[in-house]
């Protein structure tokens, strides 16, 4: 398995994210099927691409051997489906293509391995491949490739499909409202923005055990739930990497409140994360409103050391 080490600010800059281009117009003469397929696809020309639209894409190596990536991101309630329609990558020249369920940046993976085990999330292959389909568990996926042999090719088709139970969400919109829910399962879910953000709590039902006899129902929003020994709680924080385990936690909250009136959290970090930790004993849910921080006069409740 290989991972591409990137600096987030460089990845998101306009110079690395130019759009793919249409292939040349078809000639009037009949063309072989493989050529027709190539010319109906859009050509991947840049080493780093972010946020492609649905469609078919074609790559042909120029022989550089660089490690490159196609970062795919759908809507929060969608999954990413990638079909490798064909692939011809020489294994002997160390050519390799991989599909990653999630994103990798700077050596960190989203979702993190603790929240979503790595097993089954990375698929690597080379040689000749006619057809193979992969689907992400969340709204983010990555195609990484190193194709040193000049003329080696692959063609992919990208589709965004409905996800009935989204858990881990990566956000690039400047604002939105998001709900995390464990559906009664023992699993951790998170929503992460790739920018500094303000977090407003809209609804909270975490750690509530009213269905269990002789147990009190905690109402209202409780702080420092992790330190109280709670097994179900929400972490709010941020950091410079994608893995929520490496984030700086501003607070961990739990309780029951349909209209919380608590101060907003202003997370001035490269990444902002809201993470729902669930033991599986309770059906937890939390709804938050996230908005990008653009006002330099906002007083941070948490501030990370931002890269220069």
C-alpha positions as a printed NumPy array, in Angstrom:
array([[  0.   ,   0.   ,   0.   ],
       [  1.297,   3.462,  -0.771],
       [  0.069,   6.818,   0.41 ],
       [  0.693,  10.224,  -1.083],
       [  2.08 ,  12.858,   1.283],
       [  0.431,  16.197,   0.579],
       [  0.23 ,  19.63 ,   2.159],
       [ -3.439,  20.58 ,   2.372],
       [ -2.974,  24.18 ,   1.391],
       [ -1.075,  23.135,  -1.707],
       [ -3.704,  20.581,  -2.66 ],
       [ -6.53 ,  23.093,  -2.457],
       [ -4.739,  25.859,  -4.328],
       [ -5.954,  26.691,  -7.795],
       [ -2.71 ,  25.646,  -9.446],
       [ -3.18 ,  21.982,  -8.558],
       [ -6.9  ,  21.709,  -9.181],
       [ -7.4  ,  22.739, -12.768],
       [-10.26 ,  20.954, -14.519],
       [ -9.917,  17.985, -16.828],
       [-10.365,  18.664, -20.514],
       [-12.463,  17.151, -23.25 ],
       [-10.765,  14.887, -25.77 ],
       [-10.382,  15.886, -29.413],
       [-13.341,  15.7  , -31.758],
       [-13.88 ,  12.372, -33.47 ],
       [-12.893,  12.016, -37.108],
       [-15.363,  10.975, -39.752],
       [-13.658,   7.632, -40.38 ],
       [-14.822,   4.579, -38.348],
       [-12.723,   4.07 , -35.221],
       [-11.85 ,   0.963, -33.203],
       [-14.003,   0.46 , -30.112],
       [-11.187,   1.243, -27.652],
       [-10.462,   4.544, -29.41 ],
       [-14.15 ,   5.467, -29.413],
       [-14.287,   4.755, -25.67 ],
       [-11.264,   6.932, -25.046],
       [-12.598,   9.841, -27.076],
       [-15.956,   9.74 , -25.283],
       [-14.143,  10.178, -21.947],
       [-12.579,  13.242, -20.412],
       [ -8.803,  13.099, -20.14 ],
       [ -6.996,  13.27 , -16.794],
       [ -4.095,  15.619, -17.437],
       [ -3.13 ,  16.973, -14.017],
       [ -1.409,  14.941, -11.311],
       [ -3.778,  16.245,  -8.61 ],
       [ -7.519,  16.551,  -9.183],
       [-10.168,  17.359,  -6.595],
       [-13.957,  17.023,  -6.78 ],
       [-14.663,  15.559, -10.201],
       [-18.191,  15.519, -11.571],
       [-19.895,  12.262, -12.477],
       [-18.672,  10.852, -15.756],
       [-15.991,   8.792, -17.505],
       [-12.308,   9.688, -17.315],
       [ -9.26 ,   8.404, -19.189],
       [ -5.598,   8.48 , -18.162],
       [ -2.526,   7.749, -20.283],
       [  0.93 ,   7.834, -18.723],
       [  3.575,  10.197, -20.024],
       [  6.25 ,   8.094, -18.324],
       [  7.014,  10.36 , -15.377],
       [  6.33 ,   7.817, -12.61 ],
       [  4.924,  10.468, -10.247],
       [  2.504,   9.43 ,  -7.506],
       [ -0.768,  11.171,  -8.302],
       [ -4.279,  11.312,  -6.896],
       [ -7.887,  11.894,  -7.882],
       [ -9.827,  13.106,  -4.823],
       [-13.555,  12.403,  -5.118],
       [-16.183,  14.033,  -2.907],
       [-19.956,  13.646,  -3.148],
       [-22.838,  15.135,  -1.162],
       [-23.028,  14.146,   2.547],
       [-25.876,  11.659,   1.926],
       [-24.132,  10.016,  -1.029],
       [-21.417,   7.421,  -1.589],
       [-18.768,   7.372,  -4.319],
       [-18.866,   4.549,  -6.854],
       [-15.865,   4.07 ,  -9.141],
       [-15.867,   1.578, -12.   ],
       [-12.502,   0.679, -13.496],
       [-13.695,   0.024, -17.038],
       [-10.252,  -1.132, -18.091],
       [ -6.699,  -0.89 , -16.869],
       [ -3.331,  -1.714, -18.424],
       [ -0.522,  -0.861, -15.975],
       [  2.804,  -2.694, -16.084],
       [  3.594,  -4.372, -12.746],
       [  7.251,  -4.966, -13.655],
       [  7.911,  -1.224, -13.856],
       [  6.41 ,  -0.735, -10.359],
       [  3.147,   0.563, -11.749],
       [  0.312,   0.537,  -9.219],
       [ -3.242,   1.88 ,  -8.96 ],
       [ -5.312,   1.942,  -5.77 ],
       [ -8.855,   2.763,  -4.684],
       [ -9.066,   4.182,  -1.157],
       [-12.329,   4.353,   0.795],
       [-11.813,   7.859,   2.207],
       [ -9.188,  10.552,   1.75 ],
       [ -5.49 ,  10.568,   2.627],
       [ -3.616,  13.795,   3.281],
       [ -0.229,  14.306,   4.881],
       [ -0.033,  10.658,   5.911],
       [ -3.407,  10.751,   7.703],
       [ -6.541,   8.945,   6.596],
       [-10.179,  10.036,   6.842],
       [-12.06 ,   8.365,   8.402],
       [ -9.365,   7.415,  10.898],
       [ -8.49 ,   3.761,  11.409],
       [-10.034,   3.656,  14.904],
       [-13.41 ,   4.89 ,  13.632],
       [-13.274,   2.87 ,  10.397],
       [-10.757,  -0.028,  10.37 ],
       [ -8.372,  -0.021,   7.425],
       [ -9.11 ,  -3.613,   6.419],
       [-11.027,  -3.699,   3.151],
       [-10.706,   0.034,   2.528],
       [ -7.625,   0.027,   0.262],
       [ -7.527,  -1.993,  -2.973],
       [ -4.324,  -2.081,  -5.038],
       [ -3.774,  -3.637,  -8.443],
       [ -1.715,  -3.574, -11.616],
       [ -1.507,  -5.561, -14.849],
       [ -4.566,  -5.929, -17.051],
       [ -8.03 ,  -5.4  , -15.632],
       [-11.251,  -5.367, -17.624],
       [-13.917,  -4.408, -15.11 ],
       [-13.997,  -3.793, -11.373],
       [-16.37 ,  -1.663,  -9.281],
       [-15.701,  -0.098,  -5.869],
       [-18.016,   1.874,  -3.571],
       [-17.037,   4.05 ,  -0.631],
       [-18.715,   3.813,   2.77 ],
       [-18.943,   7.603,   3.037],
       [-18.887,  10.586,   0.717],
       [-15.111,  10.613,   0.112],
       [-12.899,   8.372,  -2.012],
       [ -9.436,   8.56 ,  -3.532],
       [ -7.768,   7.029,  -6.553],
       [ -3.988,   7.   ,  -6.211],
       [ -1.73 ,   5.851,  -9.019],
       [  1.891,   5.54 , -10.061],
       [  2.273,   4.609, -13.722],
       [  5.951,   4.855, -14.821],
       [  5.572,   2.989, -18.136],
       [  4.825,   5.472, -20.901],
       [  1.573,   4.715, -22.697],
       [  0.007,   2.635, -19.891],
       [ -3.626,   3.553, -19.373],
       [ -6.761,   3.206, -17.29 ],
       [-10.341,   4.394, -17.67 ],
       [-12.779,   5.006, -14.829],
       [-16.442,   5.912, -14.51 ],
       [-17.479,   7.95 , -11.453],
       [-21.009,   7.84 , -10.05 ],
       [-22.482,   9.29 ,  -6.853],
       [-25.142,   7.063,  -5.288],
       [-27.49 ,   7.476,  -2.312],
       [-26.173,   6.457,   1.092],
       [-29.028,   5.496,   3.442],
       [-26.941,   5.64 ,   6.618],
       [-24.088,   8.152,   6.229],
       [-21.667,   8.09 ,   9.141],
       [-18.384,   9.844,   8.315],
       [-18.762,  13.033,   6.293],
       [-16.107,  15.246,   4.722],
       [-17.268,  18.797,   3.983],
       [-15.998,  21.386,   1.523],
       [-19.125,  23.595,   1.461],
       [-18.816,  26.906,   3.303],
       [-21.884,  26.179,   5.444],
       [-24.469,  23.485,   6.126],
       [-26.443,  21.517,   8.718],
       [-25.366,  17.93 ,   9.397],
       [-26.748,  15.089,  11.533],
       [-24.605,  12.264,  12.909],
       [-26.352,   9.121,  14.146],
       [-25.086,   5.698,  15.175],
       [-28.438,   3.893,  14.596],
       [-27.931,   2.018,  17.858],
       [-24.654,   0.481,  16.694],
       [-21.25 ,   0.562,  18.332],
       [-19.574,   2.899,  15.877],
       [-18.083,   6.368,  15.833],
       [-19.178,   8.923,  13.249],
       [-17.753,  12.329,  12.403],
       [-18.142,  15.363,  10.182],
       [-14.949,  17.19 ,   9.235],
       [-14.5  ,  20.44 ,   7.342],
       [-11.304,  21.253,   5.494],
       [-11.33 ,  24.826,   6.773],
       [-11.731,  26.752,  10.075],
       [-15.394,  26.694,  11.081],
       [-17.972,  27.839,  13.601],
       [-19.942,  24.985,  15.189],
       [-23.484,  25.639,  16.446],
       [-25.371,  22.878,  18.262],
       [-28.87 ,  22.366,  16.806],
       [-30.045,  19.134,  18.476],
       [-28.515,  16.694,  20.951],
       [-29.614,  13.225,  22.08 ],
       [-26.435,  11.472,  23.174],
       [-26.068,   9.16 ,  26.128],
       [-29.796,   9.251,  26.907],
       [-30.985,   5.965,  28.462],
       [-34.638,   6.647,  29.185],
       [-35.695,   3.268,  27.781],
       [-33.679,   1.454,  30.467],
       [-35.619,   0.933,  33.774],
       [-34.409,   2.654,  36.924],
       [-32.03 ,   4.95 ,  35.059],
       [-32.303,   8.709,  35.181],
       [-32.511,  10.713,  31.995],
       [-29.896,  13.433,  31.794],
       [-31.488,  16.518,  30.258],
       [-29.781,  19.581,  28.946],
       [-26.273,  19.829,  27.533],
       [-23.522,  18.465,  29.765],
       [-19.862,  19.388,  29.276],
       [-16.675,  17.363,  29.78 ],
       [-18.622,  14.126,  29.378],
       [-15.499,  12.127,  28.598],
       [-13.975,  13.131,  31.942],
       [-17.245,  12.227,  33.68 ],
       [-16.774,   8.64 ,  32.486],
       [-19.515,   8.725,  29.842],
       [-19.238,   6.127,  27.075],
       [-21.379,   8.11 ,  24.63 ],
       [-20.45 ,  11.707,  23.874],
       [-19.71 ,  14.264,  21.164],
       [-16.258,  15.767,  20.707],
       [-15.836,  19.222,  19.174],
       [-12.379,  20.296,  18.095],
       [ -9.914,  20.703,  15.292],
       [ -6.418,  20.066,  14.038],
       [ -4.135,  20.127,  11.021],
       [ -4.714,  16.513,   9.97 ],
       [ -7.663,  14.428,   8.857],
       [ -7.561,  11.778,  11.596],
       [-10.021,  12.778,  14.378],
       [ -7.87 ,  10.993,  16.972],
       [ -5.178,  13.617,  16.422],
       [ -7.482,  16.583,  16.852],
       [ -7.396,  18.994,  19.784],
       [-10.681,  18.59 ,  21.672],
       [-12.31 ,  21.803,  22.849],
       [-15.11 ,  20.003,  24.705],
       [-16.959,  16.695,  24.922],
       [-20.716,  17.016,  25.406],
       [-23.683,  14.727,  26.016],
       [-27.288,  14.907,  27.218],
       [-30.721,  15.594,  25.768],
       [-31.802,  18.94 ,  24.34 ],
       [-34.021,  19.618,  21.338],
       [-33.196,  23.328,  21.32 ],
       [-29.766,  23.811,  22.871],
       [-28.877,  27.341,  23.823],
       [-25.146,  27.05 ,  24.191],
       [-22.398,  29.315,  22.869],
       [-20.987,  28.524,  19.442],
       [-17.53 ,  27.002,  19.086],
       [-15.139,  28.896,  16.822],
       [-12.464,  26.415,  15.705],
       [ -9.576,  28.21 ,  14.   ],
       [ -7.675,  25.187,  12.689],
       [ -6.951,  23.717,   9.28 ],
       [ -9.664,  21.125,   9.978],
       [-12.795,  21.34 ,  12.14 ],
       [-14.317,  18.093,  13.448],
       [-17.464,  17.056,  15.285],
       [-17.124,  13.403,  16.358],
       [-19.868,  11.216,  17.814],
       [-18.525,   8.402,  20.012],
       [-21.043,   5.597,  20.655],
       [-20.878,   2.501,  22.839],
       [-23.773,   0.75 ,  21.052],
       [-26.035,   0.868,  24.107],
       [-27.906,   3.984,  22.996],
       [-29.318,   5.338,  19.739],
       [-27.369,   8.604,  19.632],
       [-27.84 ,  11.576,  17.359],
       [-26.453,  15.094,  17.132],
       [-27.198,  17.872,  14.64 ],
       [-24.789,  20.759,  14.098],
       [-24.631,  23.806,  11.863],
       [-21.172,  24.442,  10.422],
       [-20.03 ,  27.639,   8.72 ],
       [-16.648,  28.706,   7.445],
       [-14.875,  31.378,   9.485],
       [-14.006,  34.322,   7.259],
       [-14.113,  37.149,   9.81 ],
       [-10.631,  37.751,  11.206],
       [-12.179,  39.466,  14.227],
       [-13.93 ,  36.291,  15.441],
       [-12.64 ,  35.333,  18.879],
       [-11.495,  31.667,  18.65 ],
       [-12.615,  29.192,  21.288],
       [ -9.887,  26.896,  19.949],
       [ -6.91 ,  27.952,  17.847],
       [ -4.303,  25.694,  16.258],
       [ -0.905,  26.663,  14.926],
       [ -1.795,  27.313,  11.294],
       [  0.844,  26.665,   8.604],
       [  2.491,  29.683,   7.065]])
